[in-house]
């Protein structure tokens, strides 16, 4: 029997993507495109047979790729990727528009598996790439250079690491710049950064991973206010999401906490939650949680969503 709710959901996503693309003048304005919205393991998630994953296994159209965004300049046909995820193969193909656009570099946020392990595809076993620029903070750079198999990418010159510095602006071209900024997170192997991306007329902040807003010395409310779009850590909806797990060992700002923080803000509409765990009910467009987010003026990011810069 046909699942009309499922069909309706797919049609809705398709129409939304078409509408977004139709309003983008790709010959004029650079833009950011969402390449994935899920936490490091994607959705469906390895070994998960719970309801949150069971319907997704046999339907690739329902797969949520791992959190990543791309920066595109249609004028110069240049693209950049933020984070090299386990879904790197499909995300690179999508971002490069079937290799019509040139990948100019990759920016890494930190050394958790969903954010850098896609680099392995640049090695000789796959692409055999030549000096792809990988932009990384000092500890992240050292981690790649001193640990295999990543060090092989460096030694064989599949990648060329450009070291970033906190709050130092990187000019991508005449139209776009990007700035890394440190955020508190579980930094076992590297520091963690978010990024501010600036185009000719608008700016976007990308913070897929952070422990808690109150652990940061900066005011997230002020940061959101100063930017046109903010893609923020939405890993877990609330504290009840992972029964049996100590949530203090995997701290993230719960979506309900972030919504409460911005309860009286006029900038809710500029906030898009990203990096959602496979258990997060907000991944389901028909869920109470997803609708609660939308009804309160916030947004959940989705793949192929576009933000003009």
N, C-alpha and C positions, 0 to 999 in steps of 0.2 A: 504494500500500500504506500502511495506517495506521501511523504512527510511535507505537508503544505507549509508548516511553520519554517522548516528548513529551506524550502524553495524560496519562500518569501524573504528570508534573511539573506540568502545569496543574491537575489535580485536587488534588494535594498543596498547591499554593499557595492554591487556593480554600478547601480545608478549613481550612488554617492561618488564613486571614483570618476565616472564619466562627467558628472557635474563639476567636480573639482578641476579636472583637467581642462574642461571647456572654458573655465574662467582664467586660465593661466596663459598669458602671452609668452610663449616659450621663446619667441624670437627677440624678446626685449629684456625681461627681468630674470635675474638669477633667483633660484628658489631652493628650499630644502624639501626633500621627499623622505617620507617615513618608509624604511625598508623592512622593519620588523618591530613588533610591540611586546614580545614575550620575554620573560626572564631567561637566564642563561640556558636552561634546558629545553626551551621551546614548549609548545603545546600542540599535540600531545607530548607528554613527558615520558622519558625512559621508565619502563616497568609500571607505568600507571594504568590501572584498569578501572579506576573510579569513574563516576558519572562525568566528571569534568573532562575526561579524555576519551571515554569509550566510544562516543559518536564520531570522534575526530579520526581515529585510527584508519578507517577504511574510506575516508573522504578527504583527499588532499586539499580540496577547496576550503576546508575548515582548519587547516594547519596554520598555526600562528608562528611566524618566523621570529627569531631572536632579535631583541632590541638593537636597532641600528638606524642611523639616518644618513642620507647622502646630500651633498651640496652640488648643485648643478648650475653651470653658466652656459645657457644656450648660445650666447653670442660667440663664445670661444670654443664651444664644444668640449669643455673641461669639466671633470667631475672629481669629487673627493668623497671619501667614505669615513664616517666616524664609527670606529670599532669594527674589527674583523671577527665575525661571529661564526659559530658552527654552521650557519646557513650561508656562508660566504659565497659559495658557488652560484646559487640562485640570485643572491642580492647583487653580486657584481654584474651578472648578466642583465638584470633589470636596470641597474644604475647606468651601465654603459650603453643602454639602448641598443642591444645586440651589436656591441663594439663600434657603434657610430661615434661615441663620445670617448675621450681619452682619460683614463684614470691617472690623475696627477699626484695622488697621495692618500695615505690612510692616517687618521688620527686615532690614537688609543686613549681610552679613559683609565684603564687599570688592568691588573693581572688576575682577574677572575675569569674562569674558562669561557664564559659566554662573550667575552669582549676582545680576545686576542687570538684564540686558537685557530681561527680561520686563516691566519697567516701561513699555515702549513701548506695551503694550496699554491703559494707562490714558489714553493721549492721545486727541485728538479724532478720529483716524482709526479708532479702535476703540470704547472704552468712553465716552470723553468724561467721565471721572470728575471728581468734585468734591472737591478737597482731601483725597484719601486720604493718611493720615499715613504718611510714609516715615521710619523711624528710621535715622539714619546717623551715623557718627563724623565728626569735623571735616573731615578730608581728603576723605572720601567725599562729604560734603555739598557741599564746594567744587567737587569734580569734577562733580557733577550740575548745579550752578548755573552753571557756566562753560563747559560743553561741550554742543553740540547733538548729537542732538536732545533730550537730557535737560533742557536749560535751558528748552525750550519747555514741558515739563510743569510747570515751576516758574512760568514767566511766565503761562501760561494757568490756573494754579491747579488743574491736574489733580491735583497732589500738593502736600502741605505737609510740608516737611522738619523733623523734630524732631532736634536735634543731641544725640547721646549722648556720654557721657564714660566713660573707662576706669574700670571697677569701680564705676560709679555705678548703684545699683539703680533700676529703673523699675517702678513699681507699675501693673500692667495693670488690675486691679480688686481687689476684696476677697479674691479667691481665689488670684491668680497674680501673680508678679513675675518680672522678667527682668533679667539683669545682663550687659553686654558686658565682655569682657576681651581685651586685645591679645595677639596671637600673632605670631611671626616668620614672614613669608611673602614672596613676590616682590611687593613693594609698589610697582609701577611707577606706579600712579595714585591709590592710596589706602592707608590702613592696613588691617590685617586683624584681625578679631575672631572669637572664639568666643562662645558664650552659655551662661549658666547659667539655667535655668528652674526656678522653685520654686512648688509648689502647696501645698495644705493639709497634706500629709503626706510628699511625696517631691520629689526634685530630679533634674534631668537636665542633663548637660553636652553641648553640641553643638560639635564642632570638625571641620568638614569639610575645612579646608585648613590645613596648617602645614608648614614646611620639614622640620625634624627635631626630635625631642623634645629632644635635647641642645643645641639652639640656643635653647631657651626657658629663661628664668630660673626658671620654676616647675617643680615636680616633678609630672609627670603621674600618677605612681603614687599620690601623696598626694591629688591631685584626684579621681581615680577612687574612691579609698577613701572620700572624704567625700560622694560622691553615689550615688544609687540606680541611675542609668543613665548610661552614657557612650557617645555616638555619635561615633566617632573616625575620622579620616582613614585610609581604606583604599585610596587611589587605585591603588597598585601592589602586587601580591603580593610580588614580589622584583625584584632588579636585572636579571634576564634577560628582562623582559617586553617591552622595546622595543629590539630589536637595531638597531644603527645610530644610535640617539639617545644624546646625552650626558645621562645621568640627573642629573648635577650641575647642569644648567641648569633642570631641572624637579624640584627636590627635594621629596620627601614621605617620611614614615616608611613603609618597606615593611611590609606586614602581618607578615612573618616577623620583622622587627625589633621590632615592638610586642609580638608574642607572646613573644619572647625576654625582653623587658623585664619582662613580667608573668608570667614562667614560674613563679615561686614565690609568686604573689599568690593570695589567696583571693577576689579580686574579678573573676576572668576572666568569670564568667557575666553580669556587669553591662556588659560591653564589647560594642558592636555596631559593626562596620565599615561605613562609608558612604562615598559619593563615589568609587565604584569606576570606574576607567577601562574603556572598552569592551574593552580587551585583557585585563583582569583575569579569570583563569579562575575566580575565586571567585564571579563573577556566575552561573556555571552550577552549579546545585544538585547536579548529578551528577558534578562534577569532583573529582579527587583533592584539589585545593587547598581547595575548599569543605568537603569532608569532613574534611580535616586541621585546618582551623580549628575546626570543630564538635567533633571528637574531642579537641581540646586544651582544650575548655571555653569557647571564645569563640563569638561569633555574627556573622552577616552580616545587616545590616538588610534589610528588604524592604518594598515599597510596601504601604500600609494597615496596617502594624504599629502597634500602639497601646501607649503607656506611660502608665499612670495616675499622676497627680500627687497 
